[in-house]
Amino acid sequence: MGYSGFDAPLDAVFGQERAKDLRKEIQALGPAQREKLIVKEMQDALKAIGAHCVIPFRFTSSDADRTSHHLLFASKHPLGCRIMKQIMRNRSSSMVQGIGSFEFSGATQVGEQLPIPGFGPLDDLRIDLAQKFARRTIGFMELVSEHDHPTATEANYKSAILQLESEGAVAVEVPGRERRKLKGALTVPDDAVITFLK
C-alpha cells in the first residue's frame, strides 16, 4: 500500500479510519500475511455496511504459486450466500472430505484429497458444531445460518450431523413425519430439528 494513487480508492472501500489503520498494520507483514489481512478487512468492511455474508474465492497463477486475485461475493440475503457457496465449492480446484478449497489454480480440478483420518475439514466442522451447540436444540437451517462456516455447504453440514448422530452425540427429528432414507441411509432434511445431547 505504498502507492499514493491508491489512497482515494482504499479510503472509499475501507473508510478513512479503517484504511489508515490497515496501512499501518501491514507495514511489518510479509506478502502472504498482508494478503490475508486485506481480505479479512475487506470482509469486515462489507459486513459493516450490511452484508449478511462475504465469501472470498482466491485465484492463483497457474504457472507460479502466488495469488492472481480474489473474488469476494457479498449478499444481504442468506439464500444468496448458500447458492454462491455451492457454486464456489463446485469451482474449487481441490476438495477434502467434500469441502471445497475456495481456490482456483487454473488447472483441471483434482480429485478428492484424502486427509489424515480424523484431521480433515469435515472433522473440524463436526467437532466445532458439537462444541458450539452443546445441549441445544435447533432447526437445521437456523443452525447453518447461525454457525456460518466460511466454506461448508448445507450438504457438508448434513454430513457432519449424520456423523455426530452415528456417534450418539445428536438426535435428529423431523416434526410431523418420519425421516426419509436415501439408499438405505437416513437423511437430514432442511426442516430437521437437531438436539445436541452432550
C-alpha positions in Angstrom: 0.0 0.0 0.0 2.9 2.3 -0.6 1.3 3.9 -3.7 -0.3 7.2 -3.1 -2.5 6.8 -6.2 -4.4 4.1 -4.4 -5.2 6.2 -1.3 -8.5 7.5 -2.5 -9.9 4.1 -3.7 -8.7 2.5 -0.5 -10.4 5.1 1.6 -13.6 4.7 -0.4 -13.6 0.9 0.1 -12.5 0.7 3.7 -13.4 4.1 5.1 -10.6 6.6 6.0 -10.1 5.3 9.6 -10.0 1.6 8.7 -7.7 2.3 5.7 -5.4 4.4 7.8 -5.1 1.6 10.5 -4.7 -1.0 7.7 -1.8 0.9 6.1 0.0 1.0 9.5 -0.7 -2.7 10.3 0.6 -4.1 7.0 4.0 -2.3 7.2 5.6 -5.1 9.2 3.9 -8.0 7.5 5.1 -10.4 4.8 3.2 -10.7 1.5 1.1 -13.7 2.5 0.1 -12.1 5.8 -0.7 -8.8 4.1 -2.9 -10.6 1.6 -4.8 -12.4 4.4 -5.3 -9.3 6.4 -6.5 -7.2 3.5 -9.1 -9.9 2.6 -10.3 -10.1 6.2 -10.5 -6.3 6.4 -12.5 -6.3 3.2 -14.9 -8.9 4.6 -15.3 -6.8 7.8 -15.9 -3.6 5.8 -18.6 -5.2 3.7 -20.3 -6.7 6.7 -20.1 -3.3 8.4 -22.3 -1.9 5.6 -24.9 -4.6 5.9 -23.7 -7.7 4.1 -25.1 -10.9 5.7 -22.1 -12.9 4.3 -18.9 -12.1 2.5 -17.4 -15.2 0.8 -13.8 -14.9 -0.6 -12.6 -17.0 -3.5 -8.9 -17.0 -4.3 -7.4 -17.3 -7.8 -3.8 -18.5 -8.0 -1.5 -18.2 -11.0 -1.3 -21.4 -13.0 2.4 -21.1 -13.6 3.5 -19.8 -10.1 2.5 -20.5 -6.6 1.1 -17.0 -5.9 -2.2 -15.2 -5.8 -3.5 -13.7 -9.0 -6.6 -12.1 -7.5 -9.5 -12.6 -5.1 -13.2 -12.5 -5.8 -15.4 -11.6 -2.9 -19.1 -12.3 -3.1 -21.3 -10.3 -0.7 -25.1 -10.6 -0.1 -27.6 -9.3 2.3 -29.8 -12.5 1.9 -28.9 -15.9 3.4 -30.2 -17.7 0.3 -27.8 -15.8 -2.0 -25.0 -16.9 0.4 -26.0 -20.5 0.3 -26.2 -20.6 -3.5 -22.9 -18.9 -4.0 -21.2 -21.2 -1.5 -22.3 -24.2 -3.5 -21.1 -22.6 -6.8 -17.7 -21.7 -5.3 -17.4 -25.2 -3.8 -18.0 -26.7 -7.2 -15.4 -24.5 -8.9 -12.7 -25.1 -6.3 -9.5 -26.7 -7.6 -9.4 -29.2 -4.7 -11.8 -30.8 -2.3 -11.2 -32.5 1.0 -14.0 -34.5 2.7 -16.5 -32.8 0.3 -15.4 -29.3 1.4 -14.0 -27.1 -1.3 -10.8 -25.1 -1.1 -12.5 -22.0 -2.4 -9.4 -21.5 -4.6 -8.9 -21.9 -8.3 -5.5 -22.6 -9.7 -6.4 -22.6 -13.4 -5.6 -26.3 -13.5 -8.1 -29.0 -14.1 -10.0 -29.8 -10.9 -8.2 -32.6 -9.0 -10.0 -35.4 -7.3 -11.0 -35.6 -3.7 -7.9 -35.4 -1.5 -7.8 -37.7 1.5 -6.9 -36.2 4.8 -5.2 -37.9 7.8 -8.2 -39.8 9.4 -9.8 -37.5 12.0 -8.0 -34.4 10.8 -9.9 -33.1 7.8 -12.2 -30.0 7.4 -15.4 -32.1 7.9 -13.9 -33.4 11.1 -13.2 -29.9 12.2 -16.8 -28.9 11.3 -18.2 -31.8 13.3 -16.2 -31.0 16.4 -17.0 -27.3 16.2 -20.7 -27.9 15.9 -20.6 -30.3 18.9 -18.9 -27.6 21.0 -20.8 -24.5 19.9 -24.3 -26.1 20.1 -23.7 -28.4 23.1 -27.0 -29.2 24.9 -29.1 -27.1 22.4 -32.0 -28.0 20.2 -32.1 -26.1 16.9 -33.6 -26.3 13.5 -31.2 -27.3 10.7 -31.5 -24.1 8.6 -31.2 -22.0 11.8 -28.0 -23.9 12.7 -26.5 -23.3 9.2 -27.3 -19.6 9.4 -26.0 -19.2 13.0 -22.8 -21.2 12.5 -22.0 -19.7 9.1 -18.8 -21.7 8.3 -16.8 -19.9 5.6 -16.6 -22.8 3.1 -19.0 -25.5 4.3 -22.2 -26.0 2.2 -25.5 -27.3 3.5 -24.5 -30.8 2.3 -21.3 -30.6 4.4 -23.4 -29.7 7.4 -25.7 -32.6 6.8 -22.7 -35.0 6.6 -21.3 -33.6 9.8 -24.6 -34.0 11.6 -25.0 -37.6 10.3 -21.5 -38.4 11.7 -22.5 -36.9 15.1 -25.7 -38.9 15.0 -23.7 -42.1 14.4 -21.6 -41.3 17.4 -24.6 -40.8 19.6 -23.9 -37.1 20.0 -27.1 -35.7 18.4 -30.7 -36.8 17.9 -32.4 -35.8 14.6 -36.1 -35.5 14.3 -38.4 -34.2 11.6 -41.6 -32.7 13.1 -44.8 -34.4 11.8 -43.2 -37.1 9.8 -40.6 -39.9 9.6 -37.2 -39.2 8.2 -36.7 -40.2 4.6 -34.0 -42.7 3.7 -31.8 -42.5 0.6 -30.0 -45.7 -0.5 -30.8 -47.2 2.9 -29.3 -44.3 4.9 -31.2 -41.7 6.9 -31.2 -38.1 5.6 -31.2 -34.7 7.3 -33.9 -32.7 5.6 -33.9 -28.9 5.8 -36.8 -28.9 8.3 -35.0 -31.3 10.6 -34.6 -30.4 14.3 -31.2 -31.4 15.9 -30.7 -31.9 19.6 -27.1 -31.9 20.8 -27.0 -34.4 23.6 -23.6 -33.7 25.1 
